[in-house]
Amino acid sequence: MDKLEERLWGVPGAEVLYDDPATCYDAHIGEVTDADTSGTPFRIEEWSAHPPRYHMPCVQTVAAWVAEWVADNGDTNEYGLCDFEAAAVDAEVDAALDAALDVWATKITHRMADRLIATHTVTWDDAGGPLLDGDPMYGGAG
């Protein structure tokens, strides 16, 4: 699944979300009592997730930070500073910084929820196996 289409799954009000509904169900199965399996549905929310780049500065901000650092700490004169500032808006530098931020983002496994997409219902088949919106939770017979 494309990083922009990732989903997270959790029980209503949860602070911790999971990569799939079955893992969410397994993590919260202790909250499901025998009485619940007799008819009370269990809810799992599906959320979109922000891609890691959402939480990172844009390329122009990173370039400006580098130029600012050089101005404050780079031990250069105004002519050198002008070169650093010009490089900060260069298309090749922009592309390289963008590529570096993309690589950095691939190393981030943490995700933050964005929008609630749907609320799914877990019920149980006659054998007590969980059904997600009527389909077997684990892909086969419950």
N, C-alpha and C positions, 0 to 999 in steps of 0.2 A: 504494500500500500504506500502511496506517495506520502512523504513526510507532511505535506499540507492537508492530507486527508486522515491523519491518524485519529483514532478514537480512544477515549478513556472510559472506564466503566466503574460505577460505585453505587453504594446504597444511598438513598436520599440523606442529605446532610453530612455526608462523609468528607473527611479531609484527605483521606488516602484513596486514590483511584487505581484501577488495574488496567492491564493491557487487553483483557478480554472478559466477557461476562462470566465464563465458567470459573476463572480464577477469582473473580469477585464473589461469586456464589460460594465457592469452596472456603474463602476467607471468612465469610459471614454465616456459614452453615450452623454454627453454634447458636445463632440468633433464631434459627428456625426450629420450632418445637414440634413434637408429634401432633399437637393440636393444629399447628399451621398447615401441615401436610394434608389435613383433612378438608381443607377448603380455603383457608385464608391465604391470598396471594402474597408473594414476596416481590418487592419492586427493586429493579436495577436501573439506574440512570445511565444513559449514553451521552457522552460529552465530546465535542470537538476539542482538539488540543492545539495550543499555540506551537508553531515550529520554534526551534531554539533561536533562530535569527531574530524572532520577534523581541527577545529579551536582550539583544546585543545592540551596541551603538551602530549607527550607519557609518559607511565608509568615510564620508566627509567629516564626521565627528572624530573618528580615529586619526585621520590625517591632520585635523586641526590640533588634536592633542599632541601629536608628534611635533608639529611646528611650534606649539606653545612650550613644550618641554625643551626644545632646542633654544628657544628665546630665553628661557629661564636658567638652563643648565648646560647649554651646548658649548660654552666658551668660544663663541664666534662673534664676529663684528656684524654690522648691519648689512654688509654685502653678502656675507654667508647666509644670514638670516633671510634675505630676499630670495636666495636660491632655494632654501628649504621651503619657504612659503609658496614659491612658484611650483616646486615639485609636488606640494601637497594637493594641487588642483590639476595635475597632469593626468591625462586619460590612462596612460600605462600604469602609473602608480595607483590610480583608482581601481583599475582592473585587478592588479596584484593584491591590493588590500581586500577587495571583495572576495577573491579566491581564497585568501588566507582566512577570512571570517567564515567562509563556507566550510573549509576544512575543520576549523575550530568547532563549528556547529555539529559536524558529524561525530564529534567526541562527546557530545552532551546527550545523556540518556534520560535526564529528568524532563518531565513534561508538566505543563500547567494547563488546567482546563480553561476553555474559552466559552463556548455556548452549549447550553443543554439542547441536545438534538432530539432525544426521545426518552420516555420512561417505558421500560419493558416489564412484563409480568412473568414471574416464575410460578408455575403451578406444578402439580405432580401427577404422573400417570398412575394407573392402578397398582403398579408394583412399587410406587414411592419414588420413582426416578424423576428428576427435575425436567420440566419443559419450559423453554424460553419462548414466550409468545406462542405456545402450542407445539413447538418443535423440540425434539430431544436436545437437552443442554449440551451433551457431549458428542453430538453428531450421529449417534446410533440409538439403539433401543435403550431406554432408561433402565 
